[in-house]
Amino acid sequence: MLGINNSNHIIQDEMRGGIIQIRIFYGIEVKCILLDLKVLQEANLYTFGENVGSTLWNSTDYWAYIARKYFPDFDFYWQIDYGCFLNALNY
């Protein structure tokens, strides 16, 4: 699953698929969550005004809340950030 900040509607919703969609990236089908301000507000999550990017940057746990809401049957949720790495003894 790939979470996408779609507040600027870069990824068009031609199929009216809603928040969860299957999209093709580099030839691979990927299940995506398209987040925008409405999705965060419907989940009763605090937002920093209308800037979804700033909200998600400052509240990185929001992705986990949204994933849990739409995929409740999973035991674990991983968040991977391209700008972070694990600094542990077994890394």
SVG drawing of the C-alpha trace seen along z (x, -y; Angstrom):
<svg xmlns="http://www.w3.org/2000/svg" viewBox="-17 -27 42 36">
<polyline fill="none" stroke="black" stroke-width="0.4" points="0.0,0.0 1.3,-3.5 0.0,-6.6 -0.1,-9.6 -0.6,-13.3 -3.1,-14.1 -4.2,-17.4 -3.3,-19.1 -5.2,-16.4 -2.1,-15.5 -3.5,-12.0 -6.8,-12.3 -9.7,-10.2 -11.1,-9.4 -12.7,-6.2 -14.3,-7.9 -12.6,-5.2 -12.4,-7.2 -9.6,-7.1 -8.4,-3.6 -7.4,-2.9 -5.3,-0.5 -2.8,-2.5 0.1,-1.5 3.5,-2.9 6.4,-1.8 4.4,1.1 3.5,2.4 -0.1,2.4 -0.1,0.6 -2.9,0.2 -2.9,-3.5 -4.5,-5.7 -5.1,-9.1 -5.1,-11.6 -6.5,-15.1 -7.9,-17.6 -11.3,-16.0 -10.0,-12.6 -8.1,-14.0 -11.1,-16.0 -13.4,-13.0 -11.0,-11.0 -11.2,-13.9 -7.5,-14.5 -6.1,-18.0 -4.8,-19.8 -2.5,-22.8 -4.9,-24.9 -5.4,-23.6 -1.8,-22.6 -2.0,-18.8 1.7,-18.4 2.7,-20.4 0.1,-18.4 1.5,-15.1 5.1,-16.2 4.4,-17.3 2.1,-14.4 3.7,-11.4 1.5,-9.1 -1.6,-10.2 -0.6,-7.7 -0.9,-4.9 -4.3,-6.0 -5.6,-6.2 -4.1,-2.8 -5.7,-1.3 -9.1,-2.8 -9.1,-1.4 -7.1,1.8 -8.1,2.9 -7.2,6.6 -3.4,6.0 -1.3,6.6 1.4,4.2 1.8,1.0 5.2,-0.2 6.0,-3.7 9.0,-4.3 10.4,-7.8 13.0,-8.3 14.7,-10.9 15.1,-8.6 16.9,-5.4 17.1,-3.0 20.1,-3.7 20.2,-0.5 22.8,2.1 21.4,4.7 21.1,2.3"/>
</svg>
